[in-house]
């Protein structure tokens, strides 16, 4: 492999990944500013979703050209077909979601008990979890696809060429958590990022990661509308944790551990 090609494949490193996150925010902000001037009376959430799509589109146009990578390879570079990968992983991935939701709820309660949410943060989280069409498209469709493309498809992909698998997964999960820009989502996003990173390292496919990420966001959005019903019962909590445990055992059995990929 030539030195320039190797440099392209190994980009970004840890600091480069943080700069990419900043570039993503700047691209989205630039598009948002233009939209605010062109259509000042449009819905702010709709503007944000469109800015995310167009801003990340601009970023990925440059990234894919620099890395000399095709979108087909970005989404799936595993040894098996997409159909075989999804047949093996889809059901256990979906079975992970209830347990991750329970864990996320516990972490939120703990963090909010230590550092209560401000009024601004409460309003922002409420808007993100609303059932408006733009919010649903942004949280349950665009975010899972675009974030998996960036954090697993670009960042973790290059980290795995630079670092041992465990370190690469932890670093990429930390960058994913930091990109959420608040303490509450950082802890949950990093936990989710560890699972997503392991799943990507084992399959080299974004499709199981997108399925897990989208399902988790759908679950969070649905639970946010249920009020006190989200407390659940002990039996439901135990069932969710059992489901996630069995799913992890299944995936570990058939996918193996980080670094053991043939």
N, C-alpha and C positions, 0 to 999 in steps of 0.2 A: 504494500500500500504506500503511495507517495506521501510525502510530508504534508503538502497542501490539502490533499484529500483527507488525511488523518486529522488535521486541524479542523476541518469543516465538520467531520463526524463527531469530534469530541467537544464541539461548541454547543451549549455553554458549560463552563465550570460553575462553581457555587456562586461567585460574584457575578458572573455573566447572567446567571438565572435571575438574580435579584434585579439586575438592570433590565432584563426582559420584562419582568413584572411591571417595573416603572414605565417602560416603553408602552406596554399594553394600556396602562392607565392614561398616559399622555395621549395616545392615539384616540382612545375613547373620549377623553375630555375635548380634544380638538374637534372631533365629529359632533359632539354634543353642543359645542359653542356655535358651530355652523348651523345645526338644526334649530337652535334657539333663535338665531337671526332669521332663518328662512321661514320657519313655521312657529312663531312665538306663542300661538294659542293652542298648540297641540298638547296632548297629555304628557306630563313629565316622565311617567313610567314608560310610556311608549317610546319617547325620545331616548331614554336610557337603554332600552332593549335594542333599538336600531343603532345607537352609538356603539354598543358592545359588538354587534354583528359587523358593522362597517369598520370600526377601529381595529378589531382583531383580524378582520379580513386583510387590512392593509399590512398589519404586522406579519401575518403568515405568508403573504405574498413575498416579502423580503426574506423571511426565514427559510422558506422552502427553496428559494433560489440559491441562497447562500449555502445551505446544507446539501444542495443537489439531490433533493429527496422528492419522490413522487407521493401524492396523497394516498395512493393505494398502499404503498409501503409504510407510510406513517400510521395508517389505521390498522394494518395487519402485516406483521413480518414474522409470524410464527411458523413453525415447521408444518403444522397441519392447516387444513382449510378453515375458512371462517365458519362454515357450517359445522364442521367437526368440533371446533373450539367452543362454539356456543352450545352445541348439544351436550358437551361435557360440563360446562360451567353455568349455564343460565339458571337452572333450578336451584342449585346451591347458592348462587349469588343472590337470588331473590330471597332465599331462606335466611341469609345473613341480615337482611334489612331490619326485621323486628328487633333483633338483639342490639344492632347498632343504634336504633332509635331509643331503646331503653338506656343504653350507655350514654348517649348524647343528652338525654333528659336528666340523668343523674349529674353529669358534668355541668350542665347549665345551672341546675339548682345549687350545686356547690359553689360555683363561681359567682353567681348572683347573690348568694348569701354572704360571700366575702367582700365582693365589690358590687354593690347594687347598681342596676342600670340607671343611667341618666334619662331625663325626659326625652332628650333628642334621640338617644339610642332606642328607647321604647318605641318611639314613633317610626324610626327607620326600620326596625325589625318588623313592625306591624305592616308597613307598606310592602316590604319584601315578601311577606307571607300572605298577602291579600289574594283574593280569588279573581281579581281582574284579569282579563285576557292577556295584557302585556306582561303582568307579573308572573302568570303561569307559564307563558312561553319562555320568559327570561330564566326563571328558576328551574323549570322542569325539562326544558329542551335545550335552549342555547347554552346555558351555563355548563351542564354536563358535557356537551359536545366540545365546546370551545376550551373549557378548562382541562379536559382530558387531552385534547390535542396539544396544549401548551405544557402542562405539568407532567404528564406521562409520556406523550408522544415526542416532545422535544427535550424537555429538561431531564426526565429520568432516563430517557433513551441515551442521552450523551453522558449522564452521570455513570451509567453502567459500563461505559467504555473507559472511564477515568478512575473509578473507585471500586472497591469490593462491593458485592451486591447489597449486603446489610447496610453499609455506610451510604451507598447511593440511595437506597429506599428511605432511610431516615432523613437525609439531607433534602431530598425532593419533597417529603412530607412536611418538613419544617418550612420550606419555601412556600408550599401550598397554604399552610396555616397562616404565615405572615401576610400573604396576599389578601387575606380577608380583613386586615387592618383593625381588628379589635380583639380584646382578650378572650371574649366568650366564644367567638367563632374560631379563634386560633386553635384552642385546645381540641375542639370537636373536629375541625378540618384536618388537623395533624393526625388525629387518630384514624379518621377515614382515609387520609392520605397514605398511612402505613399499610392499610388493607389493600387499597387500590394499587400502591406501588408493588406489593408482593404479588398481586394478581397479574400485573403487567409483566413483572420480571419472569414469572413462570410461563406466561402465554405469549408474550411479545405481541399482544393484540389489544387495541383500544376498545374493542366491542364489549367484552365483559366488564371493563371499567366503566364505560358509558352506561351500561345497563344498571350496574350497582349505584353509580352516582345519581342517575336520573330517578331510580326507584327510591333512593334515600331522600332526595329533595321532594319527591311527590309525598312521601310519608310525613316529612316535616311540615309541608304545607297543609296537608290534611289534618294533622294533629293540632296545628295552630288554630284551626277553626272549631275545634271541639270543646274548648274551654275546660271545665272541670272533668270532662270525660276522659281527658288525657291521663288522669291519675292511674286508671286501670286497677285491676285486682292483682293480688299476689299470684294467683294461678296464671293470669295472662302474662305477667312479667316473667315467671318461671318458664312458661311455654316459649316466650320470645327468646330467652337466653338459651334454652335447650335447642331450639331451632338453629340459632346461630352457631352453637357448639358443634352440632352434628354437621352443619354445612362446612365449617372449617375443617373438621376431620375428613370429610369427603374430599374437599379440595386439596388438603395436604396429602391424602392417600394417592390421588390421581395426578397431582401437579408437582408434588415434592416440596423441597425446601429451597430458599434462595441459594444460588450458587451450585445447585445440583442439576441445573438444566442441561440436557445433553446438547 
